């Protein structure tokens, strides 16, 4: 699997859990100290946006999911 597909799947997974928790992109951004635009870019399927491991841990914490769940890509 190439990196572009993995970034896309990571963003879609973050978006899935965010919506499941009833959070807007702005809510998540505020809680992890990122801009709403950065969260939007992460979730956008056609954008390749990097993110630090530290911020991924923060996102997992806010979404109340184990970090590994963010990488449980559905085929």
DOPA-380877 format. One record per atom (N, C-alpha, C): x, y, z; atom name; residue in one letter. Coordinates in steps of 0.05 Angstrom, whole numbers, plus 5000, padded with zeros to 4 digits. Example, Ala and Ser with C-alpha at 12.3 -4.5 7.8 and 13.67 -1.06 7.14 Angstrom:
! residues 2
     x     y     z   a  r
  5264  4886  5156   N  A
  5246  4910  5156  CA  A
  5264  4934  5156   C  A
  5257  4955  5142   N  S
  5273  4979  5143  CA  S
  5258  5001  5157   C  S
***
This chain:
! residues 75
     x     y     z   a  r
  5017  4976  5000   N  X
  5000  5000  5000  CA  X
  5018  5025  5000   C  X
  5012  5043  4982   N  X
  5029  5067  4981  CA  X
  5021  5088  5002   C  X
  5039  5106  5007   N  X
  5035  5126  5028  CA  X
  5011  5144  5023   C  X
  5007  5151  4998   N  X
  4984  5169  4992  CA  X
  4958  5156  5001   C  X
  4955  5130  4996   N  X
  4931  5116  5004  CA  X
  4929  5115  5035   C  X
  4952  5111  5048   N  X
  4952  5109  5077  CA  X
  4945  5136  5090   C  X
  4955  5158  5079   N  X
  4947  5185  5089  CA  X
  4917  5189  5085   C  X
  4907  5181  5062   N  X
  4878  5184  5057  CA  X
  4862  5168  5077   C  X
  4870  5143  5082   N  X
  4855  5126  5100  CA  X
  4857  5136  5129   C  X
  4880  5146  5137   N  X
  4883  5158  5163  CA  X
  4864  5181  5167   C  X
  4863  5199  5148   N  X
  4845  5222  5149  CA  X
  4816  5214  5150   C  X
  4808  5194  5134   N  X
  4781  5185  5134  CA  X
  4774  5172  5161   C  X
  4793  5157  5173   N  X
  4788  5145  5199  CA  X
  4785  5166  5221   C  X
  4802  5186  5220   N  X
  4799  5208  5239  CA  X
  4772  5221  5237   C  X
  4764  5226  5212   N  X
  4737  5238  5207  CA  X
  4715  5221  5217   C  X
  4717  5195  5212   N  X
  4697  5176  5221  CA  X
  4693  5177  5252   C  X
  4715  5175  5267   N  X
  4713  5175  5296  CA  X
  4705  5203  5306   C  X
  4713  5224  5293   N  X
  4705  5251  5301  CA  X
  4675  5254  5299   C  X
  4664  5246  5277   N  X
  4635  5248  5273  CA  X
  4620  5229  5292   C  X
  4631  5206  5297   N  X
  4619  5187  5315  CA  X
  4617  5199  5343   C  X
  4636  5216  5351   N  X
  4636  5229  5377  CA  X
  4620  5255  5377   C  X
  4609  5262  5354   N  X
  4593  5286  5352  CA  X
  4609  5312  5353   C  X
  4634  5311  5344   N  X
  4651  5335  5344  CA  X
  4653  5347  5316   C  X
  4655  5373  5315   N  X
  4661  5386  5290  CA  X
  4691  5386  5286   C  X
  4700  5393  5262   N  X
  4728  5396  5258  CA  X
  4740  5418  5276   C  X
  4724  5439  5280   N  X
  4733  5461  5298  CA  X
  4736  5451  5327   C  X
  4717  5434  5335   N  X
  4719  5423  5363  CA  X
  4744  5407  5366   C  X
  4749  5390  5348   N  X
  4773  5373  5349  CA  X
  4799  5390  5348   C  X
  4799  5409  5330   N  X
  4822  5426  5327  CA  X
  4828  5441  5352   C  X
  4808  5452  5365   N  X
  4811  5467  5390  CA  X
  4823  5449  5412   C  X
  4813  5424  5413   N  X
  4821  5406  5435  CA  X
  4849  5395  5432   C  X
  4859  5395  5407   N  X
  4886  5385  5403  CA  X
  4906  5407  5395   C  X
  4896  5432  5396   N  X
  4912  5455  5390  CA  X
  4924  5455  5362   C  X
  4906  5451  5343   N  X
  4913  5453  5315  CA  X
  4892  5472  5302   C  X
  4897  5481  5278   N  X
  4877  5497  5265  CA  X
  4855  5479  5253   C  X
  4832  5491  5249   N  X
  4810  5476  5237  CA  X
  4818  5468  5208   C  X
  4832  5486  5195   N  X
  4842  5481  5168  CA  X
  4860  5456  5167   C  X
  4877  5453  5187   N  X
  4895  5430  5188  CA  X
  4879  5404  5191   C  X
  4859  5405  5208   N  X
  4842  5381  5212  CA  X
  4827  5376  5186   C  X
  4816  5396  5174   N  X
  4802  5393  5148  CA  X
  4821  5381  5127   C  X
  4845  5391  5125   N  X
  4864  5380  5106  CA  X
  4871  5351  5112   C  X
  4873  5344  5138   N  X
  4878  5316  5145  CA  X
  4856  5298  5135   C  X
  4832  5307  5138   N  X
  4809  5290  5131  CA  X
  4802  5290  5101   C  X
  4813  5310  5087   N  X
  4806  5312  5058  CA  X
  4819  5289  5043   C  X
  4804  5274  5028   N  X
  4815  5251  5014  CA  X
  4835  5257  4992   C  X
  4836  5282  4982   N  X
  4854  5288  4961  CA  X
  4878  5305  4970   C  X
  4881  5307  4997   N  X
  4903  5323  5008  CA  X
  4923  5304  5022   C  X
  4948  5309  5018   N  X
  4969  5295  5034  CA  X
  4979  5315  5054   C  X
  4971  5310  5079   N  X
  4979  5329  5101  CA  X
  4992  5313  5123   C  X
  5016  5321  5130   N  X
  5030  5307  5151  CA  X
  5021  5317  5179   C  X
  5026  5300  5198   N  X
  5019  5306  5226  CA  X
  5039  5292  5244   C  X
  5045  5305  5266   N  X
  5065  5293  5285  CA  X
  5052  5270  5300   C  X
  5069  5253  5309   N  X
  5060  5230  5325  CA  X
  5047  5240  5351   C  X
  5058  5261  5362   N  X
  5047  5274  5387  CA  X
  5018  5282  5382   C  X
  5013  5295  5360   N  X
  4986  5304  5354  CA  X
  4967  5281  5348   C  X
  4978  5259  5336   N  X
  4961  5236  5332  CA  X
  4953  5224  5359   C  X
  4971  5223  5378   N  X
  4964  5214  5405  CA  X
  4943  5232  5417   C  X
  4946  5258  5414   N  X
  4926  5277  5424  CA  X
  4899  5272  5411   C  X
  4898  5268  5385   N  X
  4873  5263  5371  CA  X
  4860  5237  5381   C  X
  4876  5216  5384   N  X
  4865  5191  5395  CA  X
  4853  5195  5423   C  X
  4867  5210  5439   N  X
  4857  5216  5467  CA  X
  4830  5230  5466   C  X
  4829  5251  5450   N  X
  4804  5267  5448  CA  X
  4781  5250  5437   C  X
  4787  5232  5417   N  X
  4767  5215  5405  CA  X
  4761  5191  5422   C  X
  4777  5188  5444   N  X
  4773  5165  5462  CA  X
  4775  5138  5448   C  X
  4796  5136  5431   N  X
  4801  5111  5418  CA  X
  4831  5104  5422   C  X
  4838  5078  5422   N  X
  4866  5071  5423  CA  X
  4880  5081  5397   C  X
  4904  5090  5400   N  X
  4919  5100  5377  CA  X
  4918  5080  5353   C  X
  4920  5055  5359   N  X
  4921  5035  5338  CA  X
  4895  5035  5321   C  X
  4873  5044  5333   N  X
  4847  5045  5319  CA  X
  4849  5065  5296   C  X
  4865  5086  5298   N  X
  4868  5105  5277  CA  X
  4881  5093  5252   C  X
  4895  5070  5256   N  X
  4908  5057  5234  CA  X
  4895  5031  5226   C  X
  4871  5026  5236   N  X
  4856  5002  5229  CA  X
  4840  5009  5204   C  X
  4855  5010  5181   N  X
  4843  5018  5156  CA  X
  4824  4997  5145   C  X
  4801  5005  5137   N  X
  4782  4987  5125  CA  X
  4787  4987  5095   C  X
  4787  4963  5085   N  X
  4793  4960  5056  CA  X
  4768  4964  5040   C  X
***
